Amino acid sequence: MDAGEDPLVALQRECLEETGLAVKVTRLVDVIPGRAHPHGADLLLVYQAEVIAGELRPGDDAGQAAFFQLNLLPSLAFESTASVLARLTEK
């Protein structure tokens, strides 16, 4: 998120840049304080969204992009991601 940028606008921009998908936010899932790595953010905003347009493709910093079933996810880079997904699958 850029300085002064609305978080929802940042989410939509980042999704489009990183995945080729345009999304519509459906709800705020969680706000997690803390930093997962030295260059990370101090606050993680977790939103749920639905795809409204586009075709899945990797951004310029990734080799590939794919959808996964929640019970068949690859290894996750951050504990905060695993924590949020665990709570979402409990419901």
N, CA, C and O atoms as a GROMACS GRO file, in nm:
protein
  364
    1MET      N    1   0.085  -0.116   0.000
    1MET     CA    2   0.000   0.000   0.000
    1MET      C    3   0.091   0.123   0.000
    1MET      O    4   0.186   0.133   0.078
    2ASP      N    5   0.060   0.213  -0.088
    2ASP     CA    6   0.137   0.337  -0.096
    2ASP      C    7   0.090   0.435   0.011
    2ASP      O    8  -0.024   0.428   0.057
    3ALA      N    9   0.179   0.526   0.050
    3ALA     CA   10   0.143   0.628   0.150
    3ALA      C   11   0.021   0.705   0.101
    3ALA      O   12   0.017   0.751  -0.013
    4GLY      N   13  -0.078   0.719   0.189
    4GLY     CA   14  -0.198   0.793   0.157
    4GLY      C   15  -0.300   0.718   0.074
    4GLY      O   16  -0.406   0.772   0.042
    5GLU      N   17  -0.269   0.593   0.037
    5GLU     CA   18  -0.359   0.515  -0.048
    5GLU      C   19  -0.468   0.448   0.035
    5GLU      O   20  -0.442   0.396   0.144
    6ASP      N   21  -0.589   0.450  -0.015
    6ASP     CA   22  -0.700   0.380   0.050
    6ASP      C   23  -0.672   0.231   0.048
    6ASP      O   24  -0.637   0.177  -0.057
    7PRO      N   25  -0.685   0.161   0.162
    7PRO     CA   26  -0.656   0.017   0.165
    7PRO      C   27  -0.734  -0.066   0.063
    7PRO      O   28  -0.679  -0.161   0.008
    8LEU      N   29  -0.859  -0.032   0.038
    8LEU     CA   30  -0.937  -0.110  -0.059
    8LEU      C   31  -0.888  -0.086  -0.201
    8LEU      O   32  -0.886  -0.178  -0.282
    9VAL      N   33  -0.848   0.035  -0.231
    9VAL     CA   34  -0.791   0.066  -0.362
    9VAL      C   35  -0.658  -0.008  -0.378
    9VAL      O   36  -0.629  -0.062  -0.485
   10ALA      N   37  -0.577  -0.010  -0.273
   10ALA     CA   38  -0.449  -0.082  -0.275
   10ALA      C   39  -0.471  -0.231  -0.300
   10ALA      O   40  -0.399  -0.293  -0.378
   11LEU      N   41  -0.569  -0.289  -0.233
   11LEU     CA   42  -0.599  -0.431  -0.251
   11LEU      C   43  -0.636  -0.460  -0.396
   11LEU      O   44  -0.585  -0.556  -0.454
   12GLN      N   45  -0.723  -0.380  -0.452
   12GLN     CA   46  -0.765  -0.403  -0.591
   12GLN      C   47  -0.649  -0.385  -0.688
   12GLN      O   48  -0.634  -0.462  -0.782
   13ARG      N   49  -0.566  -0.283  -0.664
   13ARG     CA   50  -0.450  -0.258  -0.750
   13ARG      C   51  -0.350  -0.374  -0.741
   13ARG      O   52  -0.304  -0.424  -0.843
   14GLU      N   53  -0.319  -0.415  -0.619
   14GLU     CA   54  -0.222  -0.523  -0.599
   14GLU      C   55  -0.271  -0.655  -0.658
   14GLU      O   56  -0.193  -0.728  -0.719
   15CYS      N   57  -0.398  -0.686  -0.640
   15CYS     CA   58  -0.452  -0.811  -0.698
   15CYS      C   59  -0.438  -0.810  -0.849
   15CYS      O   60  -0.397  -0.909  -0.909
   16LEU      N   61  -0.471  -0.698  -0.911
   16LEU     CA   62  -0.461  -0.689  -1.056
   16LEU      C   63  -0.315  -0.700  -1.101
   16LEU      O   64  -0.285  -0.771  -1.197
   17GLU      N   65  -0.225  -0.629  -1.032
   17GLU     CA   66  -0.083  -0.634  -1.069
   17GLU      C   67  -0.023  -0.771  -1.049
   17GLU      O   68   0.053  -0.819  -1.134
   18GLU      N   69  -0.056  -0.837  -0.937
   18GLU     CA   70   0.009  -0.963  -0.901
   18GLU      C   71  -0.056  -1.087  -0.960
   18GLU      O   72   0.009  -1.191  -0.971
   19THR      N   73  -0.184  -1.078  -0.997
   19THR     CA   74  -0.255  -1.198  -1.045
   19THR      C   75  -0.328  -1.181  -1.177
   19THR      O   76  -0.370  -1.280  -1.237
   20GLY      N   77  -0.344  -1.058  -1.224
   20GLY     CA   78  -0.423  -1.034  -1.345
   20GLY      C   79  -0.572  -1.036  -1.320
   20GLY      O   80  -0.650  -1.029  -1.416
   21LEU      N   81  -0.614  -1.044  -1.195
   21LEU     CA   82  -0.756  -1.054  -1.161
   21LEU      C   83  -0.809  -0.925  -1.100
   21LEU      O   84  -0.747  -0.868  -1.010
   22ALA      N   85  -0.924  -0.881  -1.148
   22ALA     CA   86  -0.995  -0.769  -1.087
   22ALA      C   87  -1.086  -0.829  -0.981
   22ALA      O   88  -1.154  -0.929  -1.006
   23VAL      N   89  -1.088  -0.768  -0.863
   23VAL     CA   90  -1.167  -0.824  -0.753
   23VAL      C   91  -1.259  -0.719  -0.691
   23VAL      O   92  -1.237  -0.598  -0.704
   24LYS      N   93  -1.362  -0.770  -0.625
   24LYS     CA   94  -1.454  -0.687  -0.547
   24LYS      C   95  -1.444  -0.736  -0.402
   24LYS      O   96  -1.465  -0.854  -0.374
   25VAL      N   97  -1.412  -0.645  -0.312
   25VAL     CA   98  -1.399  -0.681  -0.170
   25VAL      C   99  -1.537  -0.712  -0.113
   25VAL      O  100  -1.633  -0.637  -0.133
   26THR      N  101  -1.546  -0.825  -0.043
   26THR     CA  102  -1.673  -0.863   0.018
   26THR      C  103  -1.675  -0.844   0.169
   26THR      O  104  -1.781  -0.825   0.228
   27ARG      N  105  -1.556  -0.849   0.233
   27ARG     CA  106  -1.552  -0.823   0.378
   27ARG      C  107  -1.409  -0.813   0.428
   27ARG      O  108  -1.316  -0.866   0.367
   28LEU      N  109  -1.394  -0.745   0.540
   28LEU     CA  110  -1.268  -0.741   0.613
   28LEU      C  111  -1.267  -0.864   0.704
   28LEU      O  112  -1.358  -0.881   0.784
   29VAL      N  113  -1.166  -0.948   0.692
   29VAL     CA  114  -1.158  -1.071   0.769
   29VAL      C  115  -1.085  -1.049   0.901
   29VAL      O  116  -1.129  -1.096   1.005
   30ASP      N  117  -0.972  -0.977   0.896
   30ASP     CA  118  -0.892  -0.960   1.017
   30ASP      C  119  -0.792  -0.847   0.999
   30ASP      O  120  -0.757  -0.810   0.887
   31VAL      N  121  -0.746  -0.794   1.111
   31VAL     CA  122  -0.636  -0.698   1.116
   31VAL      C  123  -0.535  -0.757   1.213
   31VAL      O  124  -0.566  -0.778   1.330
   32ILE      N  125  -0.413  -0.783   1.164
   32ILE     CA  126  -0.312  -0.851   1.244
   32ILE      C  127  -0.193  -0.757   1.263
   32ILE      O  128  -0.130  -0.717   1.165
   33PRO      N  129  -0.162  -0.722   1.388
   33PRO     CA  130  -0.045  -0.638   1.414
   33PRO      C  131   0.083  -0.721   1.413
   33PRO      O  132   0.079  -0.842   1.433
   34GLY      N  133   0.194  -0.656   1.389
   34GLY     CA  134   0.322  -0.725   1.394
   34GLY      C  135   0.388  -0.729   1.258
   34GLY      O  136   0.330  -0.687   1.158
   35ARG      N  137   0.509  -0.780   1.256
   35ARG     CA  138   0.589  -0.783   1.135
   35ARG      C  139   0.641  -0.925   1.113
   35ARG      O  140   0.709  -0.980   1.199
   36ALA      N  141   0.609  -0.983   0.998
   36ALA     CA  142   0.650  -1.121   0.968
   36ALA      C  143   0.796  -1.130   0.926
   36ALA      O  144   0.859  -1.235   0.944
   37HIS      N  145   0.852  -1.023   0.870
   37HIS     CA  146   0.993  -1.020   0.831
   37HIS      C  147   1.041  -0.875   0.837
   37HIS      O  148   0.959  -0.784   0.839
   38PRO      N  149   1.171  -0.852   0.840
   38PRO     CA  150   1.226  -0.718   0.862
   38PRO      C  151   1.176  -0.610   0.766
   38PRO      O  152   1.169  -0.493   0.803
   39HIS      N  153   1.143  -0.646   0.643
   39HIS     CA  154   1.099  -0.547   0.546
   39HIS      C  155   0.948  -0.549   0.527
   39HIS      O  156   0.896  -0.490   0.433
   40GLY      N  157   0.879  -0.617   0.616
   40GLY     CA  158   0.733  -0.629   0.603
   40GLY      C  159   0.659  -0.515   0.667
   40GLY      O  160   0.717  -0.422   0.724
   41ALA      N  161   0.528  -0.524   0.657
   41ALA     CA  162   0.440  -0.422   0.713
   41ALA      C  163   0.420  -0.445   0.862
   41ALA      O  164   0.438  -0.556   0.912
   42ASP      N  165   0.382  -0.339   0.932
   42ASP     CA  166   0.353  -0.350   1.075
   42ASP      C  167   0.209  -0.390   1.100
   42ASP      O  168   0.171  -0.420   1.214
   43LEU      N  169   0.130  -0.391   0.997
   43LEU     CA  170  -0.013  -0.422   1.009
   43LEU      C  171  -0.055  -0.501   0.886
   43LEU      O  172  -0.029  -0.458   0.773
   44LEU      N  173  -0.118  -0.614   0.907
   44LEU     CA  174  -0.167  -0.696   0.796
   44LEU      C  175  -0.319  -0.685   0.793
   44LEU      O  176  -0.387  -0.722   0.889
   45LEU      N  177  -0.373  -0.635   0.682
   45LEU     CA  178  -0.517  -0.626   0.663
   45LEU      C  179  -0.557  -0.744   0.575
   45LEU      O  180  -0.505  -0.759   0.464
   46VAL      N  181  -0.649  -0.826   0.623
   46VAL     CA  182  -0.690  -0.946   0.549
   46VAL      C  183  -0.834  -0.927   0.504
   46VAL      O  184  -0.925  -0.913   0.585
   47TYR      N  185  -0.853  -0.927   0.373
   47TYR     CA  186  -0.985  -0.909   0.314
   47TYR      C  187  -1.028  -1.035   0.240
   47TYR      O  188  -0.944  -1.113   0.196
   48GLN      N  189  -1.157  -1.054   0.228
   48GLN     CA  190  -1.211  -1.157   0.141
   48GLN      C  191  -1.265  -1.083   0.019
   48GLN      O  192  -1.323  -0.976   0.032
   49ALA      N  193  -1.245  -1.141  -0.099
   49ALA     CA  194  -1.289  -1.075  -0.222
   49ALA      C  195  -1.334  -1.180  -0.322
   49ALA      O  196  -1.300  -1.298  -0.311
   50GLU      N  197  -1.411  -1.135  -0.418
   50GLU     CA  198  -1.452  -1.225  -0.526
   50GLU      C  199  -1.394  -1.172  -0.658
   50GLU      O  200  -1.384  -1.052  -0.679
   51VAL      N  201  -1.358  -1.265  -0.744
   51VAL     CA  202  -1.304  -1.229  -0.875
   51VAL      C  203  -1.420  -1.180  -0.962
   51VAL      O  204  -1.522  -1.247  -0.973
   52ILE      N  205  -1.401  -1.063  -1.025
   52ILE     CA  206  -1.506  -1.011  -1.112
   52ILE      C  207  -1.462  -1.003  -1.259
   52ILE      O  208  -1.546  -0.988  -1.347
   53ALA      N  209  -1.332  -1.013  -1.284
   53ALA     CA  210  -1.283  -1.010  -1.422
   53ALA      C  211  -1.137  -1.051  -1.425
   53ALA      O  212  -1.070  -1.056  -1.322
   54GLY      N  213  -1.089  -1.080  -1.544
   54GLY     CA  214  -0.948  -1.109  -1.563
   54GLY      C  215  -0.920  -1.256  -1.582
   54GLY      O  216  -1.008  -1.341  -1.575
   55GLU      N  217  -0.792  -1.282  -1.607
   55GLU     CA  218  -0.743  -1.418  -1.626
   55GLU      C  219  -0.621  -1.436  -1.537
   55GLU      O  220  -0.529  -1.354  -1.541
   56LEU      N  221  -0.619  -1.542  -1.458
   56LEU     CA  222  -0.508  -1.565  -1.364
   56LEU      C  223  -0.376  -1.578  -1.438
   56LEU      O  224  -0.363  -1.658  -1.532
   57ARG      N  225  -0.280  -1.499  -1.394
   57ARG     CA  226  -0.144  -1.503  -1.448
   57ARG      C  227  -0.049  -1.453  -1.340
   57ARG      O  228  -0.090  -1.373  -1.255
   58PRO      N  229   0.076  -1.497  -1.340
   58PRO     CA  230   0.171  -1.450  -1.239
   58PRO      C  231   0.215  -1.307  -1.266
   58PRO      O  232   0.226  -1.265  -1.381
   59GLY      N  233   0.241  -1.233  -1.159
   59GLY     CA  234   0.298  -1.099  -1.173
   59GLY      C  235   0.443  -1.110  -1.215
   59GLY      O  236   0.495  -1.221  -1.231
   60ASP      N  237   0.509  -0.997  -1.232
   60ASP     CA  238   0.647  -1.000  -1.282
   60ASP      C  239   0.748  -1.054  -1.181
   60ASP      O  240   0.863  -1.078  -1.216
   61ASP      N  241   0.706  -1.074  -1.057
   61ASP     CA  242   0.797  -1.126  -0.955
   61ASP      C  243   0.768  -1.271  -0.919
   61ASP      O  244   0.820  -1.321  -0.819
   62ALA      N  245   0.688  -1.340  -0.999
   62ALA     CA  246   0.653  -1.480  -0.971
   62ALA      C  247   0.665  -1.562  -1.099
   62ALA      O  248   0.642  -1.512  -1.209
   63GLY      N  249   0.699  -1.689  -1.083
   63GLY     CA  250   0.712  -1.777  -1.198
   63GLY      C  251   0.580  -1.835  -1.244
   63GLY      O  252   0.563  -1.866  -1.361
   64GLN      N  253   0.487  -1.849  -1.150
   64GLN     CA  254   0.357  -1.906  -1.184
   64GLN      C  255   0.251  -1.864  -1.084
   64GLN      O  256   0.281  -1.819  -0.973
   65ALA      N  257   0.127  -1.879  -1.125
   65ALA     CA  258   0.013  -1.850  -1.038
   65ALA      C  259  -0.088  -1.963  -1.056
   65ALA      O  260  -0.105  -2.014  -1.166
   66ALA      N  261  -0.155  -2.001  -0.947
   66ALA     CA  262  -0.252  -2.110  -0.955
   66ALA      C  263  -0.352  -2.097  -0.841
   66ALA      O  264  -0.324  -2.034  -0.739
   67PHE      N  265  -0.468  -2.158  -0.859
   67PHE     CA  266  -0.567  -2.169  -0.753
   67PHE      C  267  -0.547  -2.304  -0.685
   67PHE      O  268  -0.510  -2.403  -0.749
   68PHE      N  269  -0.571  -2.308  -0.553
   68PHE     CA  270  -0.557  -2.431  -0.476
   68PHE      C  271  -0.679  -2.450  -0.388
   68PHE      O  272  -0.739  -2.353  -0.342
   69GLN      N  273  -0.715  -2.574  -0.364
   69GLN     CA  274  -0.815  -2.603  -0.264
   69GLN      C  275  -0.752  -2.576  -0.128
   69GLN      O  276  -0.632  -2.596  -0.110
   70LEU      N  277  -0.833  -2.529  -0.032
   70LEU     CA  278  -0.778  -2.494   0.100
   70LEU      C  279  -0.707  -2.612   0.167
   70LEU      O  280  -0.611  -2.591   0.241
   71ASN      N  281  -0.753  -2.733   0.142
   71ASN     CA  282  -0.689  -2.849   0.206
   71ASN      C  283  -0.569  -2.901   0.127
   71ASN      O  284  -0.509  -3.001   0.166
   72LEU      N  285  -0.533  -2.836   0.016
   72LEU     CA  286  -0.420  -2.879  -0.067
   72LEU      C  287  -0.324  -2.764  -0.096
   72LEU      O  288  -0.265  -2.758  -0.205
   73LEU      N  289  -0.307  -2.674  -0.002
   73LEU     CA  290  -0.219  -2.558  -0.022
   73LEU      C  291  -0.072  -2.599  -0.018
   73LEU      O  292  -0.035  -2.691   0.054
   74PRO      N  293   0.013  -2.531  -0.096
   74PRO     CA  294   0.158  -2.552  -0.084
   74PRO      C  295   0.207  -2.488   0.047
   74PRO      O  296   0.128  -2.426   0.119
   75SER      N  297   0.334  -2.501   0.075
   75SER     CA  298   0.392  -2.439   0.195
   75SER      C  299   0.368  -2.288   0.191
   75SER      O  300   0.376  -2.226   0.085
   76LEU      N  301   0.339  -2.231   0.307
   76LEU     CA  302   0.312  -2.088   0.317
   76LEU      C  303   0.433  -2.016   0.375
   76LEU      O  304   0.501  -2.068   0.464
   77ALA      N  305   0.458  -1.896   0.325
   77ALA     CA  306   0.578  -1.822   0.365
   77ALA      C  307   0.566  -1.759   0.503
   77ALA      O  308   0.667  -1.744   0.572
   78PHE      N  309   0.445  -1.723   0.545
   78PHE     CA  310   0.430  -1.648   0.669
   78PHE      C  311   0.331  -1.715   0.764
   78PHE      O  312   0.228  -1.767   0.721
   79GLU      N  313   0.363  -1.713   0.892
   79GLU     CA  314   0.276  -1.771   0.995
   79GLU      C  315   0.141  -1.700   0.999
   79GLU      O  316   0.038  -1.763   1.023
   80SER      N  317   0.140  -1.569   0.974
   80SER     CA  318   0.014  -1.494   0.977
   80SER      C  319  -0.082  -1.546   0.870
   80SER      O  320  -0.203  -1.554   0.894
   81THR      N  321  -0.031  -1.582   0.754
   81THR     CA  322  -0.116  -1.638   0.648
   81THR      C  323  -0.175  -1.771   0.692
   81THR      O  324  -0.295  -1.794   0.677
   82ALA      N  325  -0.092  -1.857   0.748
   82ALA     CA  326  -0.140  -1.987   0.795
   82ALA      C  327  -0.244  -1.971   0.905
   82ALA      O  328  -0.342  -2.045   0.908
   83SER      N  329  -0.224  -1.875   0.993
   83SER     CA  330  -0.316  -1.850   1.104
   83SER      C  331  -0.454  -1.806   1.053
   83SER      O  332  -0.556  -1.857   1.099
   84VAL      N  333  -0.456  -1.713   0.960
   84VAL     CA  334  -0.582  -1.665   0.905
   84VAL      C  335  -0.654  -1.776   0.830
   84VAL      O  336  -0.774  -1.793   0.846
   85LEU      N  337  -0.582  -1.851   0.750
   85LEU     CA  338  -0.645  -1.960   0.675
   85LEU      C  339  -0.699  -2.068   0.769
   85LEU      O  340  -0.804  -2.127   0.742
   86ALA      N  341  -0.630  -2.095   0.876
   86ALA     CA  342  -0.679  -2.194   0.973
   86ALA      C  343  -0.810  -2.149   1.035
   86ALA      O  344  -0.903  -2.229   1.050
   87ARG      N  345  -0.820  -2.022   1.070
   87ARG     CA  346  -0.945  -1.972   1.128
   87ARG      C  347  -1.058  -1.975   1.026
   87ARG      O  348  -1.172  -2.007   1.060
   88LEU      N  349  -1.029  -1.942   0.901
   88LEU     CA  350  -1.132  -1.941   0.797
   88LEU      C  351  -1.186  -2.082   0.769
   88LEU      O  352  -1.304  -2.098   0.740
   89THR      N  353  -1.100  -2.181   0.777
   89THR     CA  354  -1.144  -2.318   0.746
   89THR      C  355  -1.215  -2.382   0.863
   89THR      O  356  -1.281  -2.485   0.845
   90GLU      N  357  -1.204  -2.325   0.983
   90GLU     CA  358  -1.273  -2.378   1.101
   90GLU      C  359  -1.423  -2.349   1.095
   90GLU      O  360  -1.503  -2.421   1.156
   91LYS      N  361  -1.462  -2.245   1.023
   91LYS     CA  362  -1.600  -2.200   1.021
   91LYS      C  363  -1.686  -2.286   0.933
   91LYS      O  364  -1.806  -2.262   0.920
   0.00000   0.00000   0.00000
